[in-house]
Amino acid sequence: MRGQIILSHGSDSSPDATKVSTLAALAESLGWRTHRPDYRDDDAHGYASCIAPRMARLRASIDATDMPPLLVGSSMGAFVSGLVSLDVSVAGLLLLATPSAIPGYANAFDLRRDVPTMLVHGWNDDVCPLVSVQSFAAQRKLPLLILDDDHRLLASMDTITAQFRLMLDRWATTA
């Protein structure tokens, strides 16, 4: 086993969502252990009110691992993964369609500066404006892969999967 990966789905989604399921299947085929927390009960509280329970659920998943995990998140899952990385040791982050803020939630998106991170976003994302993630990536000098896609990034799964495989290969050599 190469390590642990925790994949967090977006709002109005599930642990069986296309992105997290596809990436989990790839990771498992390469010898990684994966976990996909189910945030649907948390999401029933609304966008701003689901963040604290999602963070608690993600922290509990991290606490159940025997080594710092890699976190993969999509949209709200990316937002929460970044915030949790501020307080908990993680090996790396792959964040897809990341919102810079959630209306009604006091804190903007953030992450630990010493955690290897890759951001992926769509040029046509009408939910999480590209300009916000571009600004964040530029300030932090983080890699940002911008794809000709919308918020769901479903038309880009082959590219995202290939990028994820490269990341896993790189992480496997450092784990």
Secondary structure, DSSP 8 states (H G I E B T S, - for coil): ---EEEEE--TT--TT-HHHHHHHHHHHHTT-EEE----HHHHTT-TTTTHHHHHHHHHHHHHTSSS--EEEEETHHHHHHHHHHTTS--SEEEEES--S--TT-SS-----TTS-EEEEEETT-SSS-HHHHHHHHHHHT--EEEES--TT-GGGHHHHHHHHHHHHHHHHHH-
